[in-house]
Amino acid sequence: MARLNPKSKLPLYHQLYEIMRADILGGKYQPGDLVPAESELIGSYRVSRTTVRQVLDLLVREGLVYRQRGRGSFVSHRGLEEGLVRIVSFTEDMKRRNFAPGTRVLSAELLPAPPEIAEKLEVPSGEEIVHIRRLRLADGEPLSVEDSHLVHRLFPGILGRATLTASLQDAARDYGIHWSSAKQTIRAVEASAELARLLSVSARSALLYIERVSYSENQAPAEFLRIHYRGDRYSLYADLQG
């Protein structure tokens, strides 16, 4: 085990940070592994709890470690890129990357469409819509919170189906609806207290926020989707032609 040098010009927290960073990047700790507990690090390196927490904060900010409340700190999976050239479901995307996709349904309900959502779906304000809120995970790590809004008359009975934890894009095909195109906007936002809790990040952490309207083959809006991605885990890219 590497040791800290109290005579070094580098502060102890920085020395420990470099050791743990090298261990993670070098493969000593694999994605999903539990990082040694604070008490273990304090005893092994003979440093204060403040020093250990400072190191873990740095690793979290760098995206190498994430925290789960009540469980501890874990090694993050490598950063994920999402392309902007085709519509890919979360489930399909995670399987393609060799991650086990997971979904936790946070809420699922029927409600009258608020004016701003009715406008996106091109339906009268107050028309019945389906709202499904889901936490999406990869190998058990929370990555995004999705709010899907569907026109209920196009998806009758969908709340009673077992597909809410799977791809809604696949479920739509059972109703004869195929996503043919989409329009989306992207911006950076700060994590609210609720989103921070769900995504296991600090409050006011940077998130990528996407609003997307997906269209069926007859160019009618089929879904209005709001997604909050963890900013330390996702990046977006596009191939551009000159």
C-alpha positions as CSV (number, residue, x, y, z in Angstrom):
1,M,0.0,0.0,0.0
2,A,1.3,3.4,-0.9
3,R,2.1,5.7,2.0
4,L,1.7,9.4,2.6
5,N,4.8,11.5,3.1
6,P,4.2,14.1,5.9
7,K,7.4,15.9,4.8
8,S,6.2,16.4,1.2
9,K,5.3,19.9,0.0
10,L,2.0,18.3,-1.3
11,P,-0.8,18.5,1.3
12,L,-1.9,15.1,2.8
13,Y,-5.3,15.3,1.1
14,H,-3.7,15.8,-2.3
15,Q,-1.4,12.8,-1.8
16,L,-4.3,10.6,-0.7
17,Y,-6.3,11.9,-3.7
18,E,-3.5,11.0,-6.1
19,I,-3.2,7.5,-4.6
20,M,-6.9,6.7,-4.7
21,R,-7.3,8.2,-8.2
22,A,-4.4,6.0,-9.5
23,D,-6.0,3.0,-7.8
24,I,-9.3,3.6,-9.6
25,L,-7.8,4.5,-13.0
26,G,-5.4,1.6,-12.7
27,G,-8.1,-1.0,-12.1
28,K,-7.5,-1.8,-8.5
29,Y,-11.1,-0.8,-7.9
30,Q,-13.6,-1.8,-10.6
31,P,-16.7,0.1,-11.6
32,G,-19.4,-0.6,-9.0
33,D,-16.9,-1.5,-6.2
34,L,-17.4,0.0,-2.8
35,V,-14.7,2.4,-1.9
36,P,-13.1,1.8,1.5
37,A,-15.1,3.3,4.3
38,E,-14.0,6.6,5.8
39,S,-13.0,4.8,9.0
40,E,-10.9,2.4,7.1
41,L,-9.1,5.1,5.2
42,I,-8.5,7.1,8.4
43,G,-6.9,4.1,10.0
44,S,-4.9,3.0,7.0
45,Y,-3.4,6.4,6.1
46,R,-3.5,8.0,9.6
47,V,-5.3,11.1,8.5
48,S,-8.3,13.0,9.8
49,R,-11.9,12.5,8.8
50,T,-11.9,16.0,7.3
51,T,-9.0,15.0,5.0
52,V,-10.8,11.8,3.9
53,R,-14.0,13.6,3.1
54,Q,-12.0,16.3,1.2
55,V,-10.5,13.5,-1.0
56,L,-13.8,11.8,-1.6
57,D,-15.4,15.1,-2.5
58,L,-12.7,15.6,-5.2
59,L,-13.2,12.1,-6.6
60,V,-17.0,12.7,-6.7
61,R,-16.5,16.0,-8.5
62,E,-14.2,14.3,-11.1
63,G,-16.9,11.7,-11.7
64,L,-14.7,8.8,-10.5
65,V,-16.8,8.1,-7.4
66,Y,-20.5,8.4,-6.6
67,R,-22.3,8.3,-3.3
68,Q,-25.4,6.4,-2.3
69,R,-27.0,7.6,0.9
70,G,-26.8,5.1,3.6
71,R,-24.6,2.7,1.6
72,G,-21.3,4.5,1.0
73,S,-19.1,5.6,-1.9
74,F,-18.8,3.5,-5.1
75,V,-16.5,3.6,-8.1
76,S,-18.3,5.1,-11.1
77,H,-18.7,3.5,-14.5
78,R,-17.0,5.2,-17.4
79,G,-18.6,8.3,-18.7
80,L,-21.5,7.8,-21.2
81,E,-21.9,9.6,-24.4
82,E,-25.3,10.1,-26.0
83,G,-25.5,10.7,-29.7
84,L,-27.8,13.3,-31.2
85,V,-28.4,11.5,-34.6
86,R,-31.0,8.9,-33.8
87,I,-33.7,8.0,-31.3
88,V,-32.4,5.2,-29.1
89,S,-34.2,4.0,-26.0
90,F,-32.4,3.9,-22.7
91,T,-32.8,0.1,-22.5
92,E,-31.3,-0.4,-25.9
93,D,-28.5,2.1,-25.2
94,M,-27.5,0.4,-22.0
95,K,-27.5,-3.1,-23.5
96,R,-25.4,-1.9,-26.4
97,R,-22.8,-0.7,-23.8
98,N,-22.9,-4.0,-21.9
99,F,-24.6,-2.5,-18.9
100,A,-27.6,-4.0,-17.2
101,P,-30.4,-1.5,-17.6
102,G,-32.7,-0.9,-14.7
103,T,-35.8,1.1,-14.1
104,R,-37.7,2.1,-11.0
105,V,-41.2,3.5,-11.5
106,L,-41.5,6.6,-9.3
107,S,-45.1,7.4,-10.2
108,A,-47.6,6.6,-13.0
109,E,-50.9,8.5,-13.3
110,L,-53.6,9.9,-15.5
111,L,-54.0,13.7,-15.4
112,P,-55.5,16.6,-17.4
113,A,-52.8,18.0,-19.7
114,P,-51.4,21.4,-18.4
115,P,-51.3,24.0,-21.1
116,E,-47.5,23.8,-21.7
117,I,-47.6,20.0,-22.1
118,A,-50.8,20.1,-24.2
119,E,-49.0,22.5,-26.6
120,K,-46.1,20.1,-27.0
121,L,-48.5,17.2,-27.7
122,E,-50.8,19.3,-29.9
123,V,-53.9,18.4,-27.9
124,P,-56.5,20.5,-26.2
125,S,-55.6,21.7,-22.7
126,G,-57.1,19.4,-20.1
127,E,-57.2,16.3,-22.4
128,E,-56.3,13.2,-20.4
129,I,-52.6,12.3,-20.6
130,V,-50.4,9.6,-19.0
131,H,-47.5,10.8,-16.9
132,I,-44.9,8.2,-16.0
133,R,-41.9,9.2,-13.9
134,R,-39.0,6.7,-13.8
135,L,-35.5,6.5,-12.4
136,R,-33.1,4.9,-14.9
137,L,-30.1,2.9,-13.8
138,A,-27.1,1.2,-15.3
139,D,-25.7,-1.8,-13.3
140,G,-27.6,-0.4,-10.3
141,E,-26.2,3.1,-10.6
142,P,-28.7,6.0,-11.0
143,L,-28.2,7.9,-14.3
144,S,-31.3,9.8,-15.1
145,V,-34.8,10.7,-14.1
146,E,-37.4,10.6,-17.0
147,D,-40.8,12.2,-17.1
148,S,-42.8,10.7,-20.0
149,H,-46.1,12.3,-21.1
150,L,-48.3,10.3,-23.5
151,V,-51.8,11.1,-25.0
152,H,-53.9,8.5,-23.2
153,R,-56.3,7.9,-26.1
154,L,-53.3,6.7,-28.1
155,F,-52.1,4.3,-25.3
156,P,-55.3,3.0,-23.7
157,G,-54.6,0.8,-20.7
158,I,-50.9,1.4,-20.7
159,L,-50.8,1.9,-16.9
160,G,-52.0,-1.6,-16.4
161,R,-49.2,-3.1,-18.5
162,A,-46.0,-4.6,-17.2
163,T,-44.0,-2.6,-19.7
164,L,-43.5,0.5,-17.5
165,T,-40.1,-0.7,-16.4
166,A,-39.1,-1.5,-20.0
167,S,-38.7,0.6,-23.1
168,L,-41.8,2.8,-23.7
169,Q,-40.6,3.0,-27.3
170,D,-41.1,-0.8,-27.6
171,A,-44.4,-0.5,-25.8
172,A,-45.6,2.0,-28.3
173,R,-45.1,-0.5,-31.1
174,D,-47.7,-2.7,-29.5
175,Y,-50.1,0.2,-30.1
176,G,-49.0,0.5,-33.7
177,I,-47.0,3.7,-33.0
178,H,-43.4,4.0,-34.2
179,W,-41.2,6.9,-33.4
180,S,-40.1,8.3,-36.7
181,S,-38.5,11.6,-35.7
182,A,-37.9,13.9,-32.7
183,K,-37.2,17.4,-31.8
184,Q,-35.3,18.2,-28.6
185,T,-33.7,21.1,-26.6
186,I,-30.8,20.7,-24.2
187,R,-29.6,22.9,-21.4
188,A,-27.7,22.7,-18.2
189,V,-29.6,23.0,-14.9
190,E,-28.8,22.6,-11.2
191,A,-30.1,19.6,-9.3
192,S,-33.0,20.2,-7.0
193,A,-33.0,18.6,-3.6
194,E,-35.3,15.8,-4.9
195,L,-33.3,15.1,-8.1
196,A,-30.1,15.1,-6.1
197,R,-31.5,12.5,-3.8
198,L,-32.8,10.3,-6.6
199,L,-29.5,10.6,-8.6
200,S,-27.2,10.3,-5.6
201,V,-25.5,13.6,-6.3
202,S,-25.0,16.7,-4.3
203,A,-27.8,19.4,-4.3
204,R,-27.2,22.0,-7.0
205,S,-24.9,19.6,-9.0
206,A,-24.9,20.2,-12.7
207,L,-27.4,18.1,-14.7
208,L,-28.1,17.9,-18.4
209,Y,-31.8,18.6,-19.0
210,I,-33.5,17.5,-22.2
211,E,-37.0,18.2,-23.5
212,R,-37.9,15.9,-26.4
213,V,-41.0,15.6,-28.5
214,S,-41.1,12.3,-30.4
215,Y,-43.3,12.0,-33.5
216,S,-45.1,9.0,-35.0
217,E,-45.0,8.1,-38.7
218,N,-47.8,10.4,-39.5
219,Q,-45.8,13.3,-37.9
220,A,-48.2,13.5,-34.9
221,P,-46.6,14.1,-31.5
222,A,-46.6,10.7,-29.6
223,E,-44.6,11.5,-26.5
224,F,-43.3,14.6,-24.6
225,L,-40.2,13.6,-22.6
226,R,-38.3,15.5,-19.9
227,I,-35.0,13.9,-18.9
228,H,-32.5,15.0,-16.2
229,Y,-29.1,13.3,-16.8
230,R,-26.3,13.3,-14.3
231,G,-23.8,15.8,-15.6
232,D,-20.9,13.8,-14.3
233,R,-21.9,10.7,-16.2
234,Y,-23.3,11.9,-19.5
235,S,-21.9,13.9,-22.4
236,L,-23.7,14.6,-25.7
237,Y,-22.1,14.5,-29.1
238,A,-23.1,15.0,-32.7
239,D,-21.2,14.4,-36.0
240,L,-21.3,17.6,-38.0
241,Q,-20.5,18.0,-41.7
242,G,-18.7,21.1,-43.1
